[in-house]
Amino acid sequence: MEKRDALFTKLQNKLIMKRISLLLCLCLAILGAAMVSGCSKDESTSGAPVGKGGSLARFTIAQNHLYVVDGRDLHTFSLADPQNPVKVHTTGIGMDIETIYTWKDKLFIGSQEAMFIYSIANPAEPKALGQASHVRACDPVVANDTVAYVTVRTGSNCGGDVNALLVYNLNYIMQPTLMNTIAIDNPHGLGLQGNTLFVCDGTYGLRVYDVADAYFPTQIKRISGEKFYDCIPNGNILICMIEGGMALYDITDRNNISLLSKITD
């Protein structure tokens, strides 16, 4: 039995490393393109590469480290030598871990039952700071210094019976406080840039919110015509994952968002 378990663990680790290698190649390609185009980085990173991903991502790069979540754990890899990533730490989190999002020196990790917050002040060894439980549902998250936005939705793999946008106060990071719950039809991924929150609502379109009053988002626009899964705001461009492909939108004026291009199967 012990030999079988050891073999299973070894095979599982090999599979994880293969996946990490593929993800790392993708991340480095994206980072390279960002550097060429002169994209800025958050000053808290001290020049270290930072990956910009969607709220449904299972991996992210920050402070020369790659962070990957699987169903239970957070895996940390050093990118001191990007061609040879080295696994330096594994942190057990819980069950049904789904997503990871970076903001400055913190990781926000979504599961089907909670949002977890980890400090990467020591990037090689993430430390738990706090968590907020919610009804069982799929759970993407985005955040900044003071607020976190979480979408929960029903689904075949998620359970639960709630479709909503949850708004958390992060002023006391050890125990986030639920400030608001906004009913939404079938929310998926979301993106945050400045005072604008983008929520992908599946077949119901892309919802755009003003979050100048951070805990009380106000919807200002809804874009229809596609099934939206996730989005990444990057300057004046919003990259959207839609059914069958990807769409790029000009968000220079959030009240007059326009489609730039679409790539589909």
C-alpha positions as CSV (number, residue, x, y, z in Angstrom):
1,M,0.0,0.0,0.0
2,E,2.8,2.4,0.9
3,K,4.7,1.7,-2.4
4,R,1.5,2.3,-4.3
5,D,0.9,5.6,-2.6
6,A,4.5,6.7,-3.1
7,L,4.2,5.9,-6.8
8,F,0.9,7.8,-7.1
9,T,2.5,10.8,-5.4
10,K,5.5,10.7,-7.7
11,L,3.3,10.5,-10.8
12,Q,1.1,13.3,-9.5
13,N,4.2,15.5,-8.9
14,K,5.4,14.8,-12.4
15,L,2.1,15.8,-13.9
16,I,2.1,19.0,-11.9
17,M,5.6,19.9,-13.1
18,K,4.6,19.3,-16.7
19,R,1.6,21.6,-16.3
20,I,3.8,24.2,-14.6
21,S,6.3,24.2,-17.4
22,L,3.6,24.9,-19.9
23,L,2.1,27.6,-17.8
24,L,5.5,29.2,-17.2
25,C,6.2,29.3,-20.9
26,L,2.9,31.1,-21.4
27,C,3.5,33.5,-18.5
28,L,7.0,34.4,-19.7
29,A,5.8,35.0,-23.2
30,I,3.1,37.4,-21.9
31,L,5.6,39.1,-19.6
32,G,8.1,39.5,-22.5
33,A,5.4,41.2,-24.6
34,A,4.5,43.5,-21.7
35,M,8.1,44.6,-21.3
36,V,8.5,45.3,-25.0
37,S,5.4,47.4,-25.0
38,G,6.5,49.3,-21.9
39,C,3.8,48.2,-19.6
40,S,4.2,49.5,-16.1
41,K,4.4,47.4,-13.0
42,D,3.2,48.0,-9.5
43,E,5.9,49.8,-7.6
44,S,5.6,47.4,-4.7
45,T,7.2,44.7,-6.8
46,S,10.6,46.5,-7.0
47,G,11.0,45.6,-10.6
48,A,10.2,41.9,-10.3
49,P,7.9,40.5,-13.0
50,V,4.2,40.5,-12.2
51,G,1.7,38.4,-14.2
52,K,-1.6,39.9,-15.1
53,G,-4.3,37.2,-15.3
54,G,-8.0,36.8,-15.2
55,S,-10.0,36.1,-12.1
56,L,-10.5,32.5,-13.2
57,A,-6.7,31.9,-13.4
58,R,-5.1,29.0,-11.5
59,F,-1.7,30.6,-11.6
60,T,0.0,34.0,-11.2
61,I,3.5,35.5,-11.1
62,A,4.7,38.0,-8.5
63,Q,8.0,38.9,-7.0
64,N,10.0,36.4,-9.1
65,H,7.8,33.5,-8.0
66,L,5.1,31.5,-9.7
67,Y,2.1,30.6,-7.6
68,V,-0.2,27.7,-8.7
69,V,-3.3,26.4,-7.1
70,D,-4.8,22.9,-7.6
71,G,-7.8,21.5,-5.9
72,R,-6.3,21.6,-2.4
73,D,-2.8,23.3,-2.3
74,L,-0.9,26.4,-3.2
75,H,2.4,25.6,-4.9
76,T,5.3,28.1,-4.9
77,F,8.1,28.1,-7.5
78,S,11.1,30.3,-7.5
79,L,11.8,32.0,-10.9
80,A,15.3,33.1,-10.0
81,D,16.3,31.1,-13.1
82,P,13.2,31.3,-15.3
83,Q,14.4,28.5,-17.5
84,N,14.5,26.1,-14.5
85,P,11.8,26.9,-12.0
86,V,12.3,25.4,-8.6
87,K,9.5,24.3,-6.3
88,V,10.2,25.9,-2.9
89,H,7.0,25.5,-0.9
90,T,3.6,23.9,-0.8
91,T,0.8,25.2,1.4
92,G,-2.3,23.2,2.2
93,I,-5.4,25.4,1.9
94,G,-8.5,23.3,1.8
95,M,-10.9,21.7,-0.5
96,D,-12.2,22.8,-3.9
97,I,-9.7,25.5,-4.5
98,E,-10.4,27.2,-7.9
99,T,-8.7,30.6,-8.5
100,I,-5.9,32.8,-7.6
101,Y,-5.5,36.6,-7.9
102,T,-2.5,38.9,-7.0
103,W,-2.7,42.4,-5.5
104,K,0.7,43.8,-4.4
105,D,2.0,41.6,-1.6
106,K,-1.1,39.5,-1.2
107,L,-2.7,36.5,-2.9
108,F,-6.5,36.2,-3.0
109,I,-7.5,32.5,-3.5
110,G,-11.1,31.5,-4.3
111,S,-12.7,28.2,-3.4
112,Q,-16.2,26.9,-3.7
113,E,-16.8,27.8,0.0
114,A,-14.5,30.7,0.9
115,M,-12.1,33.4,-0.1
116,F,-8.6,33.0,1.4
117,I,-6.0,35.8,1.7
118,Y,-2.3,35.1,1.9
119,S,0.7,37.4,2.4
120,I,3.7,37.0,0.1
121,A,5.8,39.5,2.1
122,N,8.1,36.5,2.1
123,P,7.5,35.4,-1.5
124,A,9.0,32.0,-1.0
125,E,6.6,31.1,1.8
126,P,3.1,32.5,1.7
127,K,1.4,33.0,5.0
128,A,-2.4,32.9,5.7
129,L,-3.8,36.3,6.7
130,G,-7.5,35.7,6.8
131,Q,-10.6,34.2,5.1
132,A,-14.2,34.8,4.5
133,S,-16.7,32.0,4.1
134,H,-19.7,32.1,1.8
135,V,-22.4,29.9,0.5
136,R,-21.1,27.0,-1.6
137,A,-20.7,28.1,-5.2
138,C,-18.0,28.8,-7.8
139,D,-15.9,31.7,-6.6
140,P,-13.6,34.0,-8.7
141,V,-12.2,37.1,-6.9
142,V,-10.5,40.4,-7.6
143,A,-9.3,43.0,-5.0
144,N,-7.4,46.1,-4.2
145,D,-6.2,47.5,-0.8
146,T,-9.6,48.0,0.8
147,V,-12.2,45.9,-1.0
148,A,-12.6,42.5,-2.6
149,Y,-15.2,41.5,-5.2
150,V,-16.3,37.9,-5.3
151,T,-18.8,36.3,-7.7
152,V,-20.7,33.2,-6.7
153,R,-22.8,31.2,-9.0
154,T,-24.6,27.9,-9.3
155,G,-23.3,25.2,-11.6
156,S,-22.9,21.5,-12.1
157,N,-19.5,21.5,-10.4
158,C,-20.2,24.2,-7.9
159,G,-23.3,23.3,-6.0
160,G,-25.2,26.0,-4.2
161,D,-28.2,28.0,-5.3
162,V,-26.9,31.7,-5.2
163,N,-25.9,33.9,-8.1
164,A,-24.5,37.1,-6.8
165,L,-21.7,39.7,-6.5
166,L,-20.3,39.8,-3.0
167,V,-18.5,42.9,-1.7
168,Y,-16.0,42.6,1.2
169,N,-14.4,45.3,3.3
170,L,-10.6,44.4,3.7
171,N,-9.7,47.1,6.2
172,Y,-9.3,44.3,8.8
173,I,-7.6,41.8,6.6
174,M,-7.7,39.1,9.2
175,Q,-11.4,39.0,9.0
176,P,-13.0,40.4,5.8
177,T,-16.5,41.9,6.4
178,L,-19.3,41.3,3.9
179,M,-20.7,44.7,3.0
180,N,-23.0,44.1,0.1
181,T,-24.6,41.3,-1.9
182,I,-25.9,42.1,-5.4
183,A,-28.0,39.5,-7.2
184,I,-26.8,38.7,-10.7
185,D,-28.1,36.2,-13.2
186,N,-25.1,33.9,-13.7
187,P,-21.8,35.7,-12.9
188,H,-18.4,34.2,-13.9
189,G,-15.1,36.0,-14.0
190,L,-14.6,39.7,-13.2
191,G,-12.0,42.4,-13.6
192,L,-11.2,45.6,-11.6
193,Q,-9.4,48.7,-12.9
194,G,-9.6,52.0,-11.0
195,N,-13.2,52.8,-10.2
196,T,-14.6,50.4,-12.8
197,L,-15.6,46.8,-12.2
198,F,-16.4,44.4,-15.0
199,V,-18.4,41.3,-14.3
200,C,-18.9,38.6,-16.9
201,D,-22.5,37.3,-16.6
202,G,-22.4,34.4,-19.0
203,T,-25.1,34.5,-21.6
204,Y,-26.5,37.7,-19.9
205,G,-23.5,39.7,-21.1
206,L,-20.8,41.8,-19.6
207,R,-21.9,44.1,-16.8
208,V,-19.9,47.4,-16.1
209,Y,-20.1,48.9,-12.6
210,D,-19.0,52.2,-11.2
211,V,-17.2,51.5,-7.9
212,A,-16.3,55.0,-6.8
213,D,-18.4,54.0,-3.8
214,A,-16.4,50.8,-3.4
215,Y,-18.9,48.8,-1.3
216,F,-22.0,49.8,-3.3
217,P,-21.3,49.2,-7.0
218,T,-23.6,51.0,-9.5
219,Q,-24.3,49.3,-12.9
220,I,-23.7,51.8,-15.7
221,K,-23.7,49.6,-18.8
222,R,-24.3,46.0,-20.0
223,I,-22.8,44.6,-23.2
224,S,-24.7,41.8,-24.8
225,G,-24.3,39.5,-27.8
226,E,-21.7,37.1,-26.4
227,K,-21.4,34.6,-23.6
228,F,-18.8,36.1,-21.3
229,Y,-16.6,34.0,-19.1
230,D,-13.7,36.1,-17.9
231,C,-12.0,39.4,-18.5
232,I,-8.6,41.2,-18.0
233,P,-8.6,45.0,-18.1
234,N,-5.2,46.3,-19.3
235,G,-5.0,50.1,-19.7
236,N,-7.5,51.1,-22.4
237,I,-8.1,47.5,-23.5
238,L,-10.4,44.9,-22.0
239,I,-9.6,41.3,-23.0
240,C,-12.6,39.1,-22.7
241,M,-12.8,35.3,-22.8
242,I,-16.1,34.5,-24.7
243,E,-17.7,31.4,-25.9
244,G,-15.6,30.1,-28.8
245,G,-12.7,32.6,-28.5
246,M,-11.7,36.0,-27.3
247,A,-12.9,39.6,-27.8
248,L,-11.0,42.9,-27.3
249,Y,-12.9,46.1,-26.3
250,D,-11.8,49.7,-26.1
251,I,-12.6,50.9,-22.6
252,T,-11.1,54.4,-22.9
253,D,-14.5,55.7,-22.2
254,R,-16.4,53.3,-20.0
255,N,-19.7,54.8,-21.0
256,N,-19.0,54.2,-24.7
257,I,-17.2,50.8,-24.8
258,S,-16.6,49.6,-28.3
259,L,-15.6,46.2,-29.8
260,L,-12.1,46.3,-31.4
261,S,-11.7,42.8,-32.6
262,K,-12.9,39.2,-32.0
263,I,-11.1,35.9,-32.5
264,T,-13.3,32.8,-32.6
265,D,-13.0,29.2,-33.7
